[in-house]
């Protein structure tokens, strides 16, 4: 009886403190969304995705984030084969997106769905679920930490 009451008190007081919660840096995508809802063409492979979404033209922040994600992809080492990178420029055909010759492995993704997503960086699981969202000016180390954790724990992709 005492252990049950002690457990309840520990849970009650610990959940109210600052030390309780998740260890991820990104914000969970809410409400949940999938690539199918966004009108994203079905990918040919089941990989994790790092996806940059920018409004209209890829400005300095967007260009820097694309460069950061390429460096982040390299830092994944042996796990790099499990991750693909992509970009969507809202309001513009992303097939003509930034510097195609400088980023040959960067997928240009045109969305045809009615649901819109905000500007930022997204991590997408192999099933097409948007998992985390980051602002364009987010520290790339935080994205790398979250992605490494997801890859380590994932049984898919």
N, C-alpha and C positions, 0 to 999 in steps of 0.2 A: 504494500500500500504506500509506504513512504517513497519507494523508488518511482512509482507512477506519479505521485505528487511532485517529487523533486524534478522529474523529467519535464513535467508540464511547466513548472516555474522556470527551469533553465531555458526551455523553448520560448516562453513568454518574454523573459527579460533579454535574451540574446537576439530575438528577432527585432526588438525595438532599438538595438544599438547600431552603430555605424559599421560594425564588422560583419554584418549578416548580408548575404546577397551573392551576386555572381562575380566572376573574375574577368569577364569579357570587357573589352573596351568599346566595342561598337554597340549601337542601339539595335535591338531586335526589330525587324520589319513588322510594323503593326499598322493596319490589319495585315494578316499574312497574304502573301501574293506568290504567284507562280509565273514562270516564263510563258506558259500557255495563255494565261489571262492577259498578258501584255502583248500577245501577238508575235512573240519571238519565234522564229522558225526553229523547228526541232533540230537540236545539235546532232551531228553525226557520231559523236562519242559521248560517253558518260563521264565527264570530268567535272571537277569543281571549277568555278568561274570567278574571276575578278572582273567586275564590270564598272566602267566609268560612265556616268550620265552627266552631260553638260548641256546647258541651254545655248541654243543657236550656234555660236562660234566657240571654238575651243580657245579660251583666253589664256593668260599666263598661268593662272592657278590650275586649269585643266591640263595644259601642256606639261606642267611640272608634275602633276599627279600621274600622267601617263608614263613619264620618265621614271618616277618613283616606283610604279608598279612593275616596270621592266626590271629594275634593280631588285625589287622584292622577289620577283619570280626567280631570278638568278640565286638569291640567298636561300631559296627552298632546297637547293642541292638535289639530292636524289628524289625528293618529292615533287620536283618541278614538272615532271611528266604527268602528274595528276591534276594540274591546274592550267587553265587557258585564260587569256585576257581578251576583253572586248570593250568597245566604246559605242555609245549612242549619243548623237547630237540632236537634241529635241528641236523640231522645227526645221531640220535640214537633212538632206540625204547624207547619211553617214558613210556611204560608199566613197564620197569625195572628202572624207574626214582628213584630219591633220596628218601631214607628213607620211604618206603611205610608204615611201621608200625608206624612211628612217625606222618604221615599226612594221616590218613585214608580217610578223606573227600576231598582230593586233587585229582581232575580228571586228569588222564594222557591222553593227547590228541595227537594222531598221525595224521599228516596232509598228505593228499594224492593229494592235488591240485598242480598245476604247479606254482602258485603264491607264492612267498616267503615273509616272514615278518622279520623285523629286531629284534634283541635282545631287550628285555625290558619288561615292564608291560603294558597291554592293558585293557581298560574298554570296554566291549561289551554289547550292549543293547539287550533286549529280542527278537528283530527281527533278530539278528545276524550281526548287523552293528558294525564294529570297530569304537569306538568314540574317545577315547583319547589314547595317547601313552606317556609313561614315561621311562626314562633311569633306569637301574637297581639300580643305586645309588641315585635315587630321594628320597627325604624326604617322608616317608609314610604319614605324616600329610597332604601333598598336595593331595595325592591320595584319602585319606579319605574325605577331604573337597569337592573335585570334585564329588566323588561318592555320598555323602550325598545330594549335590545339585541336581544331576541327579535323585536320588530316590524321592526327594521331589517334583520335577517338573514333573516326569513321570506319564503318564496316563496308561502305560502298564507295565506289569511285576511287 
